[in-house]
Amino acid sequence: MTRIDATFAALKAQGKKAFVAYIMGGDPDAETSLAVMQGLPGAGVDIIELGMPFTDPMADGPTIQLAGQRALDGGMTMDRVLDMVRAFRKGDATTPIVLMGYYNPIYSRGVDRFLAEAVEAGIDGLIVVDLPPEEDSELCLPAQAAGLNFIRLATPTTDDKRLPKVLQNTSGFVYYVSVTGITGAAAAQAAAVGPEVARIKKSTDLPVIVGFGISTPEAAQEIASVADGCVVGSAIVKQIGAGKSVAEVLAGVAAIAAGAHSA
């Protein structure tokens, strides 16, 4: 059982929904980013998604793109992202960490080397948005063999014919993208999301977590009420980009987490 599996089991036993928070590794700098990351569990975050900065983040909107650029401009690298995780793990051995990003930096590093280092650093799962199920042998299957969850995205365009393929090697949880398009582009609507989550849950026992378009405590509560939890990213990254202090960023996270947990 991975930390992700254990977290969902514990939340289910408590009758609670999961709150997942995304930050970009190294945004706006390594020190601030680590301080925010270390404060997330205390602000009510159940699972941390840590972005790997990349020069061509095609699934992301301007907010996340700019965060990645700030991180890269500040000298963030894959090595430094993994060092962030190691530093976090010195004080927190239980909160799951999912690395989220694109395949190019992993491929450049070498899959075997990357997976060995990710496991050693304390990573629990991967979301790699540009690797479809047809490419499972590239990273998904080796990651699972290394003990990492490989989390797949389902979208409003994932029809019943495609869904089994998306689910076949997914583990940890299913990430349902609530809107068609890039991150931060539109607001998620529970009336549209609820039936889609129910459709996915007919085909899997995995938790279904909804992301994209959730930026307020009210939205988090609404979306979490029709799923197993929700992901908030752009709303947090926007506060970091605006130069808010670590305490201010974490206060905002805590307010949204409270909304999700009240679902």
C-alpha positions as CSV (number, residue, x, y, z in Angstrom):
1,M,0.0,0.0,0.0
2,T,1.4,3.4,-1.1
3,R,1.1,6.6,1.0
4,I,-1.6,7.6,-1.5
5,D,-3.6,4.4,-0.9
6,A,-3.2,4.8,2.9
7,T,-4.4,8.4,2.7
8,F,-7.5,7.6,0.8
9,A,-8.3,4.7,3.2
10,A,-7.9,7.0,6.2
11,L,-10.1,9.7,4.7
12,K,-12.8,7.2,3.8
13,A,-12.8,5.8,7.3
14,Q,-13.3,9.4,8.5
15,G,-16.0,10.1,5.9
16,K,-13.9,12.9,4.5
17,K,-13.1,14.0,1.0
18,A,-9.5,14.6,-0.2
19,F,-8.0,18.0,-0.8
20,V,-5.1,17.9,-3.2
21,A,-2.9,21.0,-3.8
22,Y,-0.6,21.8,-6.7
23,I,2.4,24.0,-6.6
24,M,5.2,24.4,-9.1
25,G,8.6,23.2,-7.8
26,G,10.9,26.2,-7.3
27,D,8.3,28.9,-7.8
28,P,9.2,31.8,-7.2
29,D,12.5,30.4,-5.8
30,A,13.6,27.2,-4.2
31,E,13.5,28.5,-0.6
32,T,10.0,30.0,-0.8
33,S,8.6,27.0,-2.7
34,L,9.9,24.6,-0.1
35,A,8.5,26.7,2.8
36,V,5.0,26.7,1.1
37,M,5.3,22.9,0.5
38,Q,6.2,22.2,4.1
39,G,3.2,24.3,5.3
40,L,0.6,22.6,3.0
41,P,-0.2,19.6,5.3
42,G,-0.8,21.9,8.2
43,A,-3.1,24.0,6.0
44,G,-5.3,20.9,5.4
45,V,-3.7,19.4,2.3
46,D,-4.0,15.6,2.0
47,I,-1.9,15.1,-1.1
48,I,0.7,17.4,-2.7
49,E,1.1,17.6,-6.4
50,L,4.5,19.1,-7.2
51,G,5.1,20.5,-10.6
52,M,8.3,19.7,-12.6
53,P,9.1,22.9,-14.4
54,F,9.2,22.5,-18.2
55,T,9.7,24.9,-21.1
56,D,6.7,23.7,-23.1
57,P,3.8,22.9,-20.7
58,M,1.1,22.4,-23.3
59,A,-1.8,21.5,-20.9
60,D,-1.3,24.5,-18.7
61,G,-2.7,28.0,-18.9
62,P,-0.8,31.2,-18.4
63,T,-0.7,31.0,-14.5
64,I,1.1,27.7,-14.4
65,Q,3.2,28.5,-17.5
66,L,4.5,31.6,-15.8
67,A,5.2,29.7,-12.6
68,G,7.2,27.2,-14.6
69,Q,9.1,30.0,-16.2
70,R,9.8,31.7,-12.9
71,A,11.1,28.5,-11.5
72,L,13.4,27.8,-14.5
73,D,14.6,31.4,-14.5
74,G,15.5,30.9,-10.8
75,G,17.7,27.9,-11.7
76,M,15.2,25.1,-10.9
77,T,16.2,21.7,-12.2
78,M,15.0,18.1,-11.8
79,D,17.8,17.6,-9.3
80,R,16.5,20.5,-7.2
81,V,12.9,19.4,-7.4
82,L,14.0,16.0,-6.0
83,D,16.1,17.8,-3.3
84,M,12.9,19.7,-2.3
85,V,11.2,16.4,-1.8
86,R,14.1,15.0,0.3
87,A,14.0,18.2,2.4
88,F,10.3,17.9,2.9
89,R,10.6,14.2,3.8
90,K,12.9,15.1,6.7
91,G,9.9,16.5,8.5
92,D,7.0,14.6,7.0
93,A,7.0,10.9,6.3
94,T,3.3,10.5,5.6
95,T,1.9,13.1,3.2
96,P,1.8,11.7,-0.3
97,I,3.7,13.6,-3.0
98,V,2.8,13.3,-6.7
99,L,5.2,14.7,-9.3
100,M,3.2,16.3,-12.1
101,G,4.5,17.3,-15.5
102,Y,5.7,16.2,-18.9
103,Y,7.7,13.3,-20.2
104,N,10.6,15.2,-21.8
105,P,12.6,15.9,-18.6
106,I,12.1,12.3,-17.5
107,Y,13.1,10.9,-20.9
108,S,16.2,13.2,-21.0
109,R,17.2,11.9,-17.6
110,G,16.6,8.3,-18.4
111,V,13.5,6.4,-17.1
112,D,15.4,3.9,-14.9
113,R,17.5,6.7,-13.3
114,F,14.6,9.0,-12.8
115,L,12.4,6.3,-11.1
116,A,15.2,5.1,-8.8
117,E,15.9,8.7,-7.7
118,A,12.1,9.5,-7.3
119,V,11.6,6.5,-5.1
120,E,14.7,7.3,-3.0
121,A,13.6,10.9,-2.6
122,G,10.2,10.0,-1.3
123,I,7.9,10.4,-4.3
124,D,4.7,8.4,-4.3
125,G,3.1,8.9,-7.7
126,L,3.4,10.4,-11.1
127,I,1.1,12.4,-13.4
128,V,2.6,12.7,-16.8
129,V,0.1,14.5,-19.0
130,D,1.6,13.8,-22.4
131,L,2.0,10.0,-22.2
132,P,-1.2,8.2,-23.4
133,P,-2.1,4.7,-22.4
134,E,-0.6,3.4,-25.7
135,E,2.8,4.4,-24.3
136,D,2.4,2.5,-21.0
137,S,5.6,0.6,-21.5
138,E,7.6,3.8,-21.7
139,L,7.0,4.9,-18.1
140,C,3.7,3.7,-16.6
141,L,4.6,0.1,-16.2
142,P,8.2,0.6,-15.0
143,A,6.9,3.2,-12.5
144,Q,4.3,0.7,-11.1
145,A,7.0,-1.9,-10.9
146,A,9.1,0.5,-8.9
147,G,6.3,1.0,-6.4
148,L,5.0,4.3,-7.6
149,N,1.3,5.0,-8.4
150,F,0.7,6.2,-12.0
151,I,-2.2,8.5,-12.1
152,R,-4.1,9.0,-15.3
153,L,-6.3,11.9,-16.4
154,A,-9.8,11.4,-17.7
155,T,-11.5,14.3,-19.4
156,P,-15.0,15.3,-20.7
157,T,-14.0,13.9,-24.0
158,T,-13.0,10.4,-22.6
159,D,-16.0,8.4,-23.9
160,D,-17.1,5.0,-22.8
161,K,-15.1,3.4,-25.6
162,R,-11.9,5.1,-24.5
163,L,-12.4,4.9,-20.7
164,P,-11.3,1.3,-20.2
165,K,-8.0,2.0,-21.9
166,V,-7.4,5.1,-19.7
167,L,-8.2,3.1,-16.5
168,Q,-6.3,-0.2,-17.4
169,N,-3.0,0.6,-15.7
170,T,-4.0,3.6,-13.5
171,S,-3.4,3.4,-9.8
172,G,-3.7,5.7,-6.7
173,F,-6.6,7.7,-8.1
174,V,-8.2,8.9,-11.3
175,Y,-7.8,12.6,-12.0
176,Y,-10.9,13.9,-13.7
177,V,-10.3,17.1,-15.7
178,S,-13.5,19.0,-15.2
179,V,-13.3,21.3,-18.2
180,T,-12.1,21.0,-21.7
181,G,-9.0,23.1,-22.2
182,I,-6.0,24.3,-20.2
183,T,-5.5,24.8,-16.5
184,G,-7.1,28.0,-15.0
185,A,-9.3,28.5,-18.0
186,A,-12.9,28.0,-16.8
187,A,-14.9,27.2,-13.6
188,A,-15.9,23.6,-12.8
189,Q,-19.6,23.0,-12.5
190,A,-20.8,20.2,-10.2
191,A,-23.9,19.6,-12.3
192,A,-21.7,18.7,-15.2
193,V,-19.0,17.0,-13.2
194,G,-21.2,14.7,-11.0
195,P,-22.6,12.5,-13.8
196,E,-19.1,12.1,-15.3
197,V,-17.6,11.1,-11.9
198,A,-20.4,8.6,-11.5
199,R,-19.8,7.2,-15.0
200,I,-16.1,6.7,-14.2
201,K,-16.8,5.1,-10.8
202,K,-18.9,2.4,-12.5
203,S,-15.6,1.2,-14.2
204,T,-13.1,1.5,-11.3
205,D,-12.8,1.2,-7.6
206,L,-10.2,3.9,-7.5
207,P,-11.0,7.3,-6.0
208,V,-11.9,10.0,-8.5
209,I,-10.5,13.4,-7.8
210,V,-11.6,16.4,-9.8
211,G,-9.3,19.2,-10.9
212,F,-9.2,22.3,-13.2
213,G,-11.5,25.3,-12.6
214,I,-11.7,25.2,-8.7
215,S,-10.5,28.3,-7.0
216,T,-12.8,29.1,-4.0
217,P,-13.8,27.3,-0.8
218,E,-17.4,27.2,-2.2
219,A,-16.3,25.6,-5.4
220,A,-14.1,23.1,-3.6
221,Q,-17.1,22.1,-1.4
222,E,-19.4,21.8,-4.4
223,I,-17.1,19.7,-6.5
224,A,-15.8,17.5,-3.6
225,S,-19.4,16.7,-2.8
226,V,-19.8,14.9,-6.1
227,A,-16.4,13.2,-6.2
228,D,-13.8,11.7,-3.8
229,G,-12.1,15.1,-3.5
230,C,-10.7,18.0,-5.5
231,V,-7.5,19.5,-6.8
232,V,-6.6,23.2,-6.6
233,G,-3.6,24.5,-8.5
234,S,-3.9,27.8,-10.4
235,A,-5.6,29.6,-7.5
236,I,-2.6,28.8,-5.2
237,V,0.0,29.5,-7.9
238,K,-1.6,32.8,-8.7
239,Q,-1.1,33.9,-5.1
240,I,2.5,32.9,-5.2
241,G,3.0,34.7,-8.4
242,A,1.4,37.8,-6.9
243,G,4.2,37.9,-4.3
244,K,2.1,36.9,-1.3
245,S,4.0,35.8,1.8
246,V,4.2,32.1,2.6
247,A,1.8,32.7,5.5
248,E,-0.7,34.5,3.2
249,V,-0.5,31.7,0.6
250,L,-1.1,29.0,3.3
251,A,-4.0,30.9,4.8
252,G,-5.7,30.9,1.4
253,V,-5.0,27.2,1.0
254,A,-6.5,26.5,4.4
255,A,-9.7,28.3,3.5
256,I,-10.1,26.2,0.3
257,A,-9.2,23.0,2.2
258,A,-11.9,23.7,4.7
259,G,-14.4,24.0,1.9
260,A,-13.3,20.7,0.4
261,H,-13.3,18.9,3.8
262,S,-16.8,20.2,4.6
263,A,-18.3,18.4,1.5
